[in-house]
Amino acid sequence: MITADINRAQLVLLAQCLLFGVGAGLVYDVFRALRRGGAGEGVCDALFCAVTLAAAFRFGLVSAAASVTAQNS
């Protein structure tokens, strides 16, 4: 059934988005601890932004590739 496959794909994407958010929160907590430990605020903030941006970009590419693959099947 096409509807069941679409609903399953949506639930998988929802779970992936939630896990991505949890992961980003954990990375933020690590950089916050480093910032309080004496590392430069600007450096930690820039590093957090770079890591999160790279992860979001990769997540978007993987999701888009999966979407295109699913449509071609």
C-alpha positions as CSV (number, residue, x, y, z in Angstrom):
1,M,0.0,0.0,0.0
2,I,1.3,3.4,-0.9
3,T,-0.4,5.1,2.1
4,A,1.2,2.8,4.6
5,D,4.6,3.4,3.1
6,I,4.2,7.1,3.1
7,N,3.1,7.1,6.8
8,R,6.0,4.9,7.7
9,A,8.4,7.2,5.9
10,Q,6.9,10.2,7.7
11,L,7.3,8.5,11.1
12,V,10.9,7.6,10.3
13,L,11.6,11.2,9.3
14,L,10.0,12.5,12.5
15,A,12.1,10.1,14.6
16,Q,15.2,11.2,12.7
17,C,14.4,14.9,13.3
18,L,13.8,14.3,17.0
19,L,17.1,12.5,17.3
20,F,18.9,15.3,15.4
21,G,17.4,17.8,17.9
22,V,18.5,15.8,20.9
23,G,22.0,15.4,19.4
24,A,22.2,19.2,18.7
25,G,21.2,19.8,22.3
26,L,23.9,17.5,23.6
27,V,26.5,19.2,21.5
28,Y,25.3,22.5,22.8
29,D,25.7,21.3,26.4
30,V,29.3,20.1,25.7
31,F,30.2,23.4,24.2
32,R,28.5,25.3,27.1
33,A,30.6,23.3,29.6
34,L,33.8,24.1,27.7
35,R,32.8,27.8,27.6
36,R,32.4,27.8,31.4
37,G,35.6,25.9,31.8
38,G,37.7,28.8,30.4
39,A,37.7,28.3,26.7
40,G,36.9,31.4,24.6
41,E,33.2,32.2,24.2
42,G,33.5,33.2,20.6
43,V,35.5,30.1,19.7
44,C,33.0,27.8,21.3
45,D,30.0,29.5,19.7
46,A,31.6,29.5,16.3
47,L,32.5,25.8,16.6
48,F,29.0,25.0,17.8
49,C,27.5,26.8,14.8
50,A,29.9,25.1,12.4
51,V,29.2,21.6,13.7
52,T,25.4,22.2,13.8
53,L,25.4,23.7,10.3
54,A,27.4,20.8,8.9
55,A,25.2,18.3,10.6
56,A,22.0,20.0,9.4
57,F,23.4,20.2,5.9
58,R,24.2,16.5,5.8
59,F,20.9,15.6,7.4
60,G,19.1,17.6,4.6
61,L,21.1,16.0,1.9
62,V,20.5,12.5,3.2
63,S,16.7,13.2,3.7
64,A,16.5,14.7,0.2
65,A,18.3,11.7,-1.4
66,A,16.1,9.3,0.4
67,S,13.0,11.2,-0.8
68,V,14.2,11.1,-4.4
69,T,15.1,7.4,-4.1
70,A,11.6,6.6,-2.7
71,Q,9.9,8.5,-5.5
72,N,11.8,6.7,-8.2
73,S,10.9,3.3,-6.8
